[in-house]
Amino acid sequence: MQYRRFGRSGWEVSALGYGCMRLPHARGGSNKIDESQALEMVRWAIDHGVNYIDTAYVYNDGDCERFLGRALQDGYRERVILTTKLPPWPLQATEDFDLYLSEELERLQTDHVDVYVMHSLQEDTWHKVRDLGLFDWAEGAIRDGRIRGLGFSFHDRYEVFQEIVDAYDKWTLAMFQYNYMRINHEAGARGLKYAASKDLAVVVLGPVMGGRLAGAPDEIQRVWDSSQSRRTPVDWALQWLWNQPEVSVVLSGMSTMEQVIQNVGSAERSGVNTMTEEELALVTRVREMYLARQPIPCTLCKRCMPCPEGVNIPLNLQMYNEGLMYSTLRFPMWGYDLLGEDQRACVCNQCGKCEALCPEGIPIGKWMIEIDKVFGKGLPCAGIRD
């Protein structure tokens, strides 16, 4: 296993971290973890050098933390850096920090977590935890040994990311989605370099976009195969991240033993600045090929917003584009289902106000009809496998 410096903490952390959001489920379609399979996978990873384990209060309705409390017995807890996340959305008072942490420590069967992470901060939840006295509370929790460091995971604009980083000079880590397709998404490459410049550890989420980059369309697979470096699409995505010195650890949500074995093998071959110029150019070529598969030239500038009817226009367009880009409906259909009904394409009344504002001249109304046909009614879409 290769190990990397973890920001100002002084810890050495495995290049690959185990993200426990996607542990295998028991049969029957429930949210219950298949404990015998998950135990084998987590302990195998630790036995082969993985020393960073990530979970959260909400994963598997709390069962993920309970499972890890059992899985990290028999000396495994002492071998890992354990992080869990606090959901900010239900917090009402400063005292709630203690209530949630106490519950999580009990679930995890430990007297401390190595980094306590504020989960999925956006501008509103960031201001909420800040105003509830997060930093004073965290200093006290560090002094009494319940946490060793404070971090945050992030899903918002770069400007909000920088504001959060600058608000506290003792952050241990910043965690956000980053991969070769999303270099300008949310915190993006700017956030990676900014956090590293402040000596924060950077924990990368979504290295293969939840599986979207794992199975390449045929024309893109042919580009990968043209390289003398014989790698799977997953390995290309991981090595591109590990090539960057600012990346401290890459989290993978592994749900099968095969994935664990393959990703540990990839981590063992990883290194900073080990990819050649030709290999990096190949990744850039693949990115451009994926982007060229988008049928809608939306740049996510959001000038079309707000919609008078409440439709989340950019997100609807983005989900449809991603269905075509990655040749799968699974992820955009899931995202469409998560949207509030008043934000979906079906609410569009074809008023045309957004089209007058769109700098790309996109016929948004026509696309809303198509998006509703595909996502709302489950009709087939040309170029999408499922």
C-alpha positions in Angstrom: 0.0 0.0 0.0 1.1 3.5 -0.8 0.7 6.2 2.0 0.3 9.9 1.7 0.7 12.9 4.0 -2.6 13.9 5.6 -2.4 17.7 5.7 -1.4 19.3 9.0 -2.3 16.2 11.1 1.0 14.5 10.6 -0.7 11.2 9.9 0.3 8.9 7.0 -2.9 7.7 5.3 -3.4 5.0 2.7 -3.9 6.3 -0.8 -7.2 4.4 -0.9 -9.8 5.0 1.8 -12.9 2.8 2.4 -16.1 4.8 2.0 -18.8 2.8 3.7 -21.9 4.3 2.0 -22.2 1.4 -0.4 -21.5 -1.7 1.7 -23.3 -4.8 0.3 -26.9 -5.2 1.2 -28.6 -8.3 2.4 -30.9 -9.9 -0.1 -34.5 -8.7 -0.3 -33.8 -5.1 -1.4 -33.7 -3.6 2.1 -31.2 -1.1 3.4 -29.8 -3.7 5.7 -26.1 -4.5 5.4 -24.9 -8.0 4.5 -22.7 -8.2 7.6 -20.8 -11.4 6.8 -19.8 -10.2 3.4 -19.1 -6.6 4.5 -17.0 -7.8 7.5 -14.8 -9.9 5.2 -14.4 -6.9 2.8 -13.6 -4.3 5.4 -11.1 -6.4 7.3 -9.5 -7.7 4.1 -8.9 -4.1 3.1 -7.4 -3.2 6.5 -5.2 -6.3 6.4 -3.9 -5.2 3.1 -3.0 -1.6 4.2 -6.1 0.5 4.0 -6.1 2.6 7.2 -8.8 5.2 6.4 -12.4 4.3 7.1 -15.3 6.8 6.4 -18.9 6.6 7.5 -21.8 8.9 8.5 -24.7 9.1 10.9 -27.2 8.7 8.1 -25.7 5.8 6.2 -28.0 2.7 6.1 -30.3 4.6 8.6 -27.5 4.3 11.2 -26.7 0.7 10.7 -23.5 1.5 9.0 -22.0 3.0 12.2 -23.3 0.1 14.2 -21.8 -2.4 11.8 -18.4 -0.7 11.9 -18.6 -0.7 15.7 -18.7 -4.5 15.5 -16.3 -4.8 12.5 -13.6 -2.8 14.1 -13.4 -5.0 17.2 -10.5 -7.5 17.7 -7.9 -4.8 17.4 -9.0 -3.3 14.0 -10.1 0.0 15.5 -6.5 0.8 16.6 -5.3 0.2 13.0 -7.4 2.8 11.3 -8.2 6.5 11.1 -11.9 6.6 11.6 -14.1 9.4 10.4 -17.8 9.9 10.7 -20.2 12.7 9.8 -22.7 14.8 11.6 -25.8 15.8 9.7 -26.3 19.6 10.1 -29.9 19.7 8.8 -31.6 18.5 12.1 -29.5 20.6 14.4 -31.4 23.2 16.5 -29.1 24.1 19.3 -25.4 24.0 20.3 -26.2 21.1 22.6 -27.1 19.0 19.6 -23.4 18.6 18.7 -22.9 16.6 21.9 -26.1 14.6 21.5 -25.2 13.4 18.0 -21.5 12.8 18.8 -22.4 10.7 21.9 -24.8 8.6 19.9 -22.3 8.0 17.1 -19.5 7.1 19.6 -21.9 4.6 21.1 -22.8 3.1 17.8 -19.1 2.9 16.7 -18.1 1.3 20.1 -15.2 3.8 20.5 -14.3 6.6 22.8 -13.3 8.9 20.0 -13.4 9.5 16.2 -10.2 10.7 14.5 -12.0 13.3 12.4 -15.6 14.5 13.0 -16.9 15.8 9.7 -19.8 18.2 9.1 -21.8 16.4 6.5 -22.6 17.9 3.0 -22.2 21.6 3.8 -23.9 24.0 1.6 -24.1 27.8 2.1 -27.2 27.6 4.4 -26.1 24.6 6.5 -22.6 26.0 6.8 -23.9 29.3 8.2 -26.2 27.3 10.5 -23.4 25.2 12.1 -21.1 28.3 12.3 -23.7 30.3 14.1 -24.5 27.4 16.5 -20.9 27.8 17.7 -19.3 24.8 15.9 -15.7 25.9 16.4 -15.9 26.6 20.1 -17.7 23.3 20.6 -15.1 21.4 18.5 -12.2 22.9 20.5 -13.8 21.5 23.7 -14.4 18.1 22.1 -10.7 18.0 21.0 -9.6 18.9 24.5 -11.6 16.1 26.1 -10.5 13.6 23.5 -13.8 12.7 21.9 -12.5 13.9 18.5 -9.0 14.4 17.2 -9.8 16.8 14.4 -12.6 18.6 12.6 -13.5 18.4 8.9 -16.3 19.1 6.5 -17.7 17.5 3.3 -18.9 20.0 0.7 -21.5 20.4 -2.1 -21.8 24.0 -3.3 -20.1 26.7 -5.2 -16.3 27.3 -5.0 -16.8 30.7 -3.3 -18.7 29.0 -0.4 -15.9 26.5 -0.2 -13.2 29.2 0.2 -15.3 30.9 2.8 -15.5 27.7 4.9 -11.8 27.0 4.6 -10.9 30.6 5.6 -13.3 30.6 8.6 -11.2 28.2 10.7 -7.4 27.7 10.8 -7.6 24.2 12.4 -9.6 22.2 9.9 -8.1 18.8 9.5 -9.7 17.9 6.2 -12.0 19.0 3.3 -14.0 16.3 1.5 -15.6 16.9 -1.9 -16.5 15.3 -5.2 -13.6 15.4 -7.7 -12.7 13.4 -10.8 -11.4 13.9 -14.3 -14.9 14.8 -15.5 -15.6 17.3 -12.8 -12.5 19.4 -12.6 -14.7 22.6 -12.4 -17.6 21.1 -10.5 -18.3 22.6 -7.0 -15.0 23.0 -5.3 -13.2 21.4 -8.2 -9.5 21.8 -9.0 -9.4 25.3 -7.6 -10.7 24.0 -4.3 -8.2 21.1 -4.3 -5.3 23.5 -4.6 -6.7 26.1 -2.2 -7.3 23.6 0.5 -3.9 22.0 0.1 -2.3 25.5 0.2 -3.9 25.9 3.7 -2.4 22.5 4.7 -5.8 20.7 4.8 -6.0 17.1 3.9 -8.1 16.6 0.8 -10.4 13.6 0.8 -11.8 12.9 -2.7 -15.4 11.6 -3.1 -16.9 10.2 -6.2 -13.6 9.2 -8.1 -15.6 7.2 -10.7 -18.8 9.3 -10.3 -20.7 6.5 -8.5 -19.8 4.0 -11.2 -20.6 6.2 -14.3 -16.9 6.1 -15.3 -16.5 2.4 -14.7 -18.1 1.2 -17.9 -17.0 3.3 -20.9 -19.1 3.5 -24.1 -17.5 1.5 -26.9 -15.8 4.5 -28.7 -14.3 5.7 -25.4 -13.1 2.2 -24.4 -11.3 2.0 -27.8 -9.4 5.2 -26.8 -8.4 3.6 -23.4 -7.3 0.5 -25.2 -5.1 2.5 -27.6 -2.7 3.2 -24.7 0.3 1.0 -24.0 -0.8 1.4 -20.3 -3.3 -1.5 -20.0 -5.7 -0.1 -17.4 -9.4 -0.5 -16.7 -11.5 2.7 -16.9 -11.7 2.6 -13.0 -7.9 2.4 -12.7 -7.5 5.3 -15.2 -9.8 7.4 -13.0 -8.0 6.5 -9.8 -4.5 7.0 -11.1 -5.4 10.4 -12.5 -6.3 11.5 -9.0 -3.4 9.9 -7.2 -1.1 11.6 -9.7 -1.9 14.9 -8.0 0.1 15.7 -4.9 -2.7 17.7 -3.3 -4.9 14.6 -3.1 -4.5 13.0 0.4 -6.8 10.0 0.1 -9.4 8.8 -2.5 -12.5 7.3 -1.0 -14.1 4.4 -2.8 -17.5 3.0 -2.0 -16.7 -0.6 -2.6 -19.7 -3.0 -2.6 -18.0 -6.3 -3.7 -14.9 -8.1 -2.7 -13.7 -8.0 -6.3 -13.9 -4.2 -6.2 -11.9 -4.1 -2.9 -9.2 -6.4 -4.4 -8.9 -4.4 -7.6 -8.9 -1.0 -5.9 -6.3 -2.1 -3.4 -4.2 -3.3 -6.3 -4.6 0.1 -8.0 -3.6 1.9 -4.8 -0.4 -0.2 -4.5 0.6 1.0 -8.0 -0.2 4.7 -7.3 2.1 7.6 -7.0 2.5 11.4 -7.3 3.5 12.6 -10.8 3.8 9.1 -12.1 1.6 9.5 -15.2 3.3 10.4 -18.4 2.3 13.4 -20.5 0.9 11.0 -23.1 -1.3 9.4 -20.4 -2.6 12.7 -19.1 -3.4 13.8 -22.7 -5.4 10.6 -23.1 -7.5 11.4 -20.1 -8.1 14.9 -21.5 -9.1 13.3 -24.8 -11.6 11.0 -23.0 -13.1 13.9 -21.1 -13.6 15.8 -24.3 -15.2 12.8 -25.9 -17.7 12.4 -23.0 -18.5 16.1 -23.2 -19.1 15.9 -26.9 -21.8 13.3 -26.2 -24.0 16.0 -24.5 -27.0 16.9 -26.7 -27.8 20.1 -24.8 -25.1 22.8 -24.8 -25.9 23.9 -21.3 -23.0 25.5 -19.4 -24.8 25.6 -16.0 -24.5 29.4 -16.0 -28.0 29.5 -14.3 -29.1 32.7 -16.1 -32.4 30.9 -16.9 -33.1 30.9 -13.2 -35.3 31.4 -11.2 -38.1 29.7 -13.2 -41.5 31.3 -12.5 -42.9 27.8 -12.0 -40.1 26.6 -9.8 -38.5 24.2 -12.3 -34.8 23.5 -11.6 -33.9 24.1 -15.2 -30.1 23.5 -15.1 -30.4 20.4 -13.1 -33.0 18.8 -15.4 -30.8 19.6 -18.4 -27.7 18.3 -16.6 -29.3 15.0 -15.7 -30.5 14.4 -19.3 -27.0 15.2 -20.6 -25.4 12.8 -18.2 -27.8 10.0 -19.3 -26.5 10.5 -22.8 -22.9 11.1 -21.9 -22.5 7.9 -19.8 -25.1 5.8 -21.7 -27.2 4.9 -18.6 -30.5 6.1 -17.2 -29.9 4.7 -13.7 -28.2 7.7 -12.2 -30.3 10.5 -13.7 -33.5 8.7 -13.0 -32.5 8.4 -9.4 -31.7 12.1 -9.3 -35.0 13.0 -11.0 -36.9 11.0 -8.4 -35.1 13.0 -5.6 -36.1 16.3 -7.1 -39.2 17.9 -5.5 -42.2 17.5 -7.8 -42.4 21.2 -8.3 -38.8 21.3 -9.6 -39.2 18.6 -12.3 -39.5 19.2 -16.0 -43.2 18.3 -16.1 -44.0 21.6 -14.3 -42.8 23.6 -17.3 -45.6 25.6 -18.9 -43.6 26.6 -22.0 -43.7 30.3 -21.1 -40.4 30.9 -22.8 -38.9 33.4 -20.3 -35.9 31.2 -19.7 -35.2 30.9 -23.4 -35.0 34.6 -23.8 -32.3 34.6 -21.1 -30.2 31.6 -22.2 -26.9 32.8 -23.8 -26.7 29.4 -25.7 -30.1 29.8 -27.3 -31.3 26.4 -26.0 -34.9 25.6 -26.7 -35.5 24.8 -23.1 -39.2 24.3 -23.4 -38.8 21.6 -26.0 -36.2 19.9 -23.9 -38.4 20.0 -20.8 -41.0 18.0 -22.7 -38.4 15.4 -23.8 -37.0 15.2 -20.3 -40.4 14.5 -18.8 -41.0 11.8 -21.4 -37.8 10.0 -20.5 -37.5 10.6 -16.8 -41.1 11.2 -15.7 -42.7 8.5 -17.9 -39.8 6.1 -18.2 -39.8 6.1 -22.0 -36.7 5.0 -23.9 -34.1 7.5 -25.0 -31.9 7.0 -28.1 -28.3 6.4 -27.1 -29.1 5.3 -23.5 -28.6 1.6 -22.8 -31.1 1.2 -19.9 
